[in-house]
């Protein structure tokens, strides 16, 4: 812990947010997160402005109603961030990095006007070999004002220790951490009918049948991260983790700069993937995610994808699923596909995301 971080901790009172450190977590702890968030159309507009997202379903109420939605749902990744943001004060204020995700299931769609809440259960703890940090595993759930689940996921974080000399807890790794979300567990929004899908509206005539397993798609478009945009986006989600905002502290940290929130990179990769996957209208699950390197303001993000699997949905002739691996890179547009479980990735790769999308059938 730096001198400035120690000073902040010492000056904190019992009226401040509880800044948990690695030693403060125990398996089976349940944390009900504060500050429910009512999401507005303005939030959706700011999300589009800071990421460049342009999927038709999230952009047009008229088109969404044509497909059976009551109105345009929020972008699924924005819904993820809004739930994730509830958890940050309790889980991430003293995190060094968010390391990965597993078993992310998207529930009912989220709409402007909905209020999201969240809670988390600690499912694993393990001190790292350096004795200065540890990894905390949590299972988090978000729900709306009706009690309907909108998101359910696992993630793990690298946490600072408050006292590097404190004894290590007994390692307890999560049991049965899911390695994928089966197709039969994917949530298909009630009432939707994609027989009216219009490629002129979406800008793409690539349907489920047009993709092949093993196909690789370079999404071409790069986006340079602006300091104001990534901070505005992260504040939109009420993610107040210090590593993203406090340059006074981070200039003396590992990197000398504020780190871009890893979820913002997911948003950019998803937005960029519209060029090649424009008809992938819903993210239904994230099977695994890895932030393999940090990103900073000034980096330019590129993305490319590989189709891993295709599956039909029983009883539906209008919707199929694609399992996609998307990689995001900083400052290099050269597409590479390292082994998923490789210990060392190319230094320019900042994200490796394995997820399933819903896509219309012909």
N, C-alpha and C positions, 0 to 999 in steps of 0.2 A: 504494500500500500504506500502511495506517495505521501510526502509530508502534507500536501494540501488536502488529500483525501482524508488523512488521519485528522487534520484540523476540522474538516467538515463533520466528521463523525463525533469528535469530542464536543463540538459546539451544538450538536443536535439535542433537542429536548424531547420529552415524552409527547409533545404536541406535534412533532414532525412526523412525516411518513416513516414507518419503520424500515430502515435500510438494512435488509437482511444480508448476511454474509453466509459463506458456505456452512459454517458451524451452526447456523440457525435453522437448518432444514433437517427434518427427520422423516423417514419413510412412513407413509400413511397420514401425514399432516394434510388437513383439508383447509384450503384458503378460499374464502368467499370474497371476491374482488369488489372493491368499492367503485362508485361513480358509474352507474348505468349510462348508456349513451343512446339518445334519440338521434337517429340519422336523418338528415334532410337532403332535399334535392341539391342544395348548395354544396353539401359534402361531395355528392356525386360529380358535380361540375368541377370542383377543385381537384378531385382525383383525376379526371380526364385532363385537366390543364397541366398537372404536374407529371403525368406519365405518358400522355399521348394516346391513351387507350381509345379504340374506335370500333369496337365490336357493335354490330347493328342492334342486337337485342337490347343492349344497355343504353343505347343512344336514342331510341324512338319508342315512345309510348304507343303510337299508332301501330307500329310493326309488332310490338310485343303483344298487343291485344289481338292482332290477327292470328297469332300463334297460340292463343289461349291463356296468356298471362293477363292479370288485371291491369297492369301497367308495366313499364320497363323495370325489371329488377336491378338491384345494384350489381355492379361487377363483382363476381365471386371473390376475387382477390381483395377487393375493398372490404367486403364483409369479413374476410379472414383478418385483415388488419384491425378492424374495429373491435373484434373480439380479443385479438392479441393485445391491443392497446389497454384493455381493462386489466390485463395481468401484469403489466410492466412494473407498476410501483411496488408490488409484492414480490416479484420474481427477478426483475432485470436491472434495478437501479445500480447494483454493484456488479453486474455481469461484465465480464471481459468480452464475451462473444456468445452469440446464439449459434450452436454447433449444427443442429439438424432437426429434422421432423420425421415422423412416421405415422401411418394410419390416420391421415387427415381425411375426414369424411364431411362433405358439405351437406347440410340438411335442407330444410325448407328455404326457398329464396328469401332474401332480405329486400325490403322496399323502403323508399323514403317514407318516414313516419314511424317506422318500427324502432323499438328500443331494445338494445342488446345488453345482456348481463353475462357474467362469466364466473366460474370457480375452477380451482385446480387442486389436484391431489398429487403429493410427492410420491413417486413410485420407485425412485432409486437415488443413491448417493455414492460417490466414490472419490476419494482424494486423489489428485494427480501426482505423478512421480516427483514433481519438483517440490512438493510439500507446501507450496504457496497458494495453490488453487485447488478447486475440486469441481466435479461435474455433478449437476443436479438434473434428474429426470422428472418431468411432470406430465400428468394427463389432465388436459383442460377441456372444458365444455362451455359453449356459449348458447344462450337461448333467447327467444324474443319475449315480448310482453304477454304472449299467449301461453308461454311455457314450452313452446315448440323448439326443438334443438335446431340451431342453425349451423353449428360447427362442433366437431369433436376431434381432438388430435393429441398426439404426444410430441414433446420436444425436449431437447436437452441443452443445457447452458454451462459454460465455464464460468465459475464464480470465484471471486476473491475470498481469501480467508481474512478475517479481521485480525487474527493473531497467528502468524506463521508458525509459532511454536506450540500451538494448541494440538492436542492429540488427534490423530485421524480417527474418524468413526469407522466402524466395521463396514467394509464395502458391501453394498446391497444393490445389485443391478436389477433392472425391471424384469419381471417374469412375463413371458409371452408378448414381448413387444411386437406388434404386427409388422410383417414384412411387405404386405400389400393389402388392398381393400378389394375383396371379391366383387365381381360384376353384380352378383345377386344382392349385394348390400348397398349398391349405389342408389341414391335417392333421385327419382324422376319426378319433377314438379307435377302436382295434381293438375289435371285439366288441360295440359298442353297437347297440341296436335300440330305436327310439323309438315303435314301434307300441303300446307300453304306457304312453305318456305320459298322465298323469292331471291334468286341469285343476283338480280339487278339491284336489290336493296342492299345486300351484303357485299357486293363487289366481287364475288367468287362463285364459280360454278363447280367447285371441287366438293363432291359429296363423299360419304362413307366408302362407297364402292371404288372411288378413284384413288384411294391411298393403298399402298402395299406395305406389308411388314418388311422392315429393313430399309425402306425408303428414307433418304436423308434430304432435308430441306434447309437451305441457308436462307434466313429471313432478311438478309441484306442490310436493312436499315440500322444505322448506328444512332445512339442518343448520348450526347455528352451531358454528364451530371453537373448541374448548376448548384452552387452552394445554397442559394435561396430556395430552389425547388425541392431539393431532397429534405431540407429542414422543414419547409412548409408542409410537405406530405407527411412527414413523421409526426409533426405536431397535430396535423389533422386527425391522426389516429390516437392522439393523446399518449403517445409513446414518449415518456420523459427520461429514458435511459441516458445517463450523463455522457456516455462515450460519443453520443451523436451531437451534443450541443455545447459542451463546456471546453472550449479551446484553451482556456487558462490552465485547466488541469491536463488536457490531452497533449499539449505541447511538450510535456515532460513524460508522456506515456510511451508505450511500445512503438508507436508509429509516428508520433510527433504531430498528429492531425486528428481531428474528429473523424470517426468512422461512419460511413453511410449505413443506415439501417438495412440489414440484409433483406428484409421484406420489400424494401423499395426496389431492390434489384430484381426480386421475383416479379414485381409489378411491371418494371421496364421490359423484362424478358417476355412476359405474357403479352404486353402491348406490341412489342416488336414482332412477335410470332403471328400477329394478325396477317402479316404479309406471307401467306403460305398456308395459314390455318384460320382464315377469316370465318369459316362456317362452324368452327369448333365453339359452339355458343355457350357452353357451360363447363366449368371445371367441376368435376364430380368428386374427385379424390386426389390426394397427393400421397403416393406410396412411400416416397423417400425424398429427402432434400438435404443438400450439403452445401454450406457456405465454405468453399475451399480456400478463399483468400479474401481479404478486405477490399473494399472500394472506397474511393475518396472523391470529393468534388474535383472536377477537371477530367476524370476518367471518361472515356467513351465506351459505352456498352453495346456489344453486338450479341446476336443469338442465332443458334441453329438447332435443329431438332432431328430426331430419328424416330420413326414409327416402330414401336416394340411389339405391339399386339393389336389385333382387331377382334371385336366380339359383337355379336348381335345381342339384342335384349329380348328375352323370351316374351312373346305376346305383343311385341311392337314391331311394325314394319316401317315405321317412320323415323326411328332413331337407332343409331349404332354407337359403339364406343371405340375410341382410339386410345391406346396406352402410348404415351409420348415421353421421350427423354429430351429435355431441352437443356442445353448448355449455354451459359452466358460468359462472355469474355470481356476483359477490359483492354482497350487500346490495341486490339488485334482482331482483324476480321477473318483470319485464317481458321477455317473450321477444323477442329480436331475432336476425336472421340476417344478419350482415354478410358481404360478399364474402369468400371464403376467403383470397384472396391480398391483401386490402386491407392497406395499409401501417399504417394507424391504425385500431385496433379501438375500439369504445366502451370507456371506461375501466373499466367494471364487468365486462367479459368477462375471465375469467382462464384459460379453457381452450377450445380448439377441437380436437376429437378426431374423426378420420375412421377408422372401424374396421368390421370385419365380424364378425357374430355368427352362430352356428348356431341354428336354431329348428325345432321339429317341424312336419311337415306333417300335414294331416288324413288 
